[in-house]
Amino acid sequence: MLPTPETAFEKQHHFNPDVIKSKNIKRITYDIIDKKDFEVAVENNTTESYDFDNTGKLIRYYYTIVVKTIEREIIIPARYKGKRKIKSEEKKIVSFNIYDTVSTSYFFSGNNLILKRYFDGINYYESRYYSYNNKNQLIKELRYKETNNSKDKSVFILANQLLLSEDSFQYQTFSSKQLKCIYFNSENRPYKEVITNYDSIGRKKIEYENYIAASWIKQEHSYEYFKNCLVMAKFIGNANNDIELKITYEYNTLNNELYSEKHFKNNLLVKEISYITDSNNGLLNSFIIRDPINKTIRIIKLKYEFYSL
């Protein structure tokens, strides 16, 4: 895993692209087991997968969800021993889950993400198109609702597009350690300003967000590092109620591998993750997510597929 300021608060897991490339990994699939305290572990029959290109970039992330549960009545025939009935006919209600696959696909030009397409697994597609300046700074984001002209869900043939929003971005560099970004909406009106402060080697230290139409809203991200590793990410905001989110990361001091992280909400521990690495190949073998409030554990084992040499 590779925690970064950009991905710290995302639900999706992020892998180190250098490791993915060096190990020639094509796909990682999660084998998921859920367990409540004092109860038997249960396989939930859902999957989560990550596909990578041969440079280590994520090109597709997808997972299954239960969209419908169907109940049916079945009849268990009577049982006989010879001509003697030993068990009468029974009626039983059984449940069947219907699954769909939610996916996000990623398309790159060089190292820049130029398109991210989300599919809800049924019939809704939403795409975001990105444009950059000559400094590789994001300058425009177009968000469209799209329709697929293919009957095969695994194939996307673009039919129609409906523009949902258009954002553009302008930058002001105050120094090598401070950058200001102004956000503009589809009417070319500014609605947000973000000032980012960097440390002496170019890492994000703190970001201040200010909203023009609602100047009372203040949001702030801050980050701390030890050597080359992110060890703390914090968010403070007041858009709804006052909230503080914080994640702390711990690493193996010998090889800088991530081995645990803790998630806090208003100083209350809400999630703890422990990572287990395979000593034979150095790859992440499994990790355990502990929810201390709901008293549950999710055990995730990783399965790898590799590009042929």
Residue, then its C-alpha position, 0 to 999 in steps of 0.5 A: m500500500l502507498p498512502t499519499p496526501e492525494t489518496a489518504f481519505e479515499k475509501q479505495h486502496h492505493f498500491n505503490p505503482d513502482v512495486i506493481k511494475s517491478k513485480n509484473i503484477k497484472r491484477i490483485t483480487y480480494d478474498i473477503i471474509d467478515k466476522k462479528d465478535f463472538e460469531v463465526a466468520v462469513e464469506n460474503n461472496t463479494t469481490e474487489s479487484y484492481d487491474f494494472d497496465n505494465t507500467g504499474k498504473l491502475i486501469r480498472y477498479y471494480y467490486t461486486i454489490v448485492v442489488k437484490t435478494i430474492e426469496r423462493e419457496i422450495i419443497i423438500p420431498a418426503r423421505y421413505k425407508g422402504k414403504r414407510k414414511i420417515k419424514s414428511e414433505e417440507k416447505k422452506i424459504v430460501s434466499f438468493n442474492i443478485y449481484d452487479t459489478v460496480s467499476t471505475s476505468y482509468f485512461f492515461s496520456g503519459n503520467n496524466l489521468i485524462l479520463k475516469r469512467y464510473f459504471d454503477g453496474i446497471n445502466y448509469y455511466e459517469s465520466r470525468y475528462y481532464s486537461y492539463n497545462n505544460k506544467n502538468q497542472l490540472i486546468k479543466e474537468l468536464r463531467y458527463k453522464e454517458t450512455n453505452n450503445s453496447k448490449d455487452k456491459s463489458v464493452f463500452i461504445l459511446a452513444n450520448q453525452l450530457l454535460l453535468s458540470e465544467d470546472s476550470f482551474q487557475y494557479q498563482t505561484f507565490s514561492s517554491k513553497q506556496l501555490k494558490c489554485i482558484y476554482f471556476n464553475s461552468e459560468n466561469r465564476p470563481y467559487k473556491e480558493v485552495i492555498t497549498n504549502y509545501d516543505s523544502i522537498g516539495r511535499k504537501k504540508i497543509e492545504y487551506e480551502n475557502y469558499i467564496a459564496a460561503s466564506w464561513i466554510k473553512q476546510e483544512h488538510s494537513y500532513e506529516y512525514f517521517k523520512n520519505c513516508l506519510v505518517m499522519a493525514k488530518f482533515i478539519g472542516n465545518a461545512n456541516n458540523d465541526i469535524e476532524l478526521k485523522i489517519t496515522y500510519e506506522y511502518n516497519t523500520l527495516n524496509n519502510e513497509l506499511y504495517s498499520e494505520k488507525h482512523f479517528k473521527n473527532n479523536l475517537l478510533v473508528k477503524e484500525i488496519s493491520y497489514i501482513t507481508d509475505s516474507n518470501n516475495g515481499l508482497l502484501n499477503s493480507f490485511i485485517i480491518r477492525d471496526p471497534i465501534n460495531k465490533t466487526i473484523r474484515i479479513i482480506k486475502l490478496k490473490y495476484e495475477f502476473y503478466s507473462l514474461 
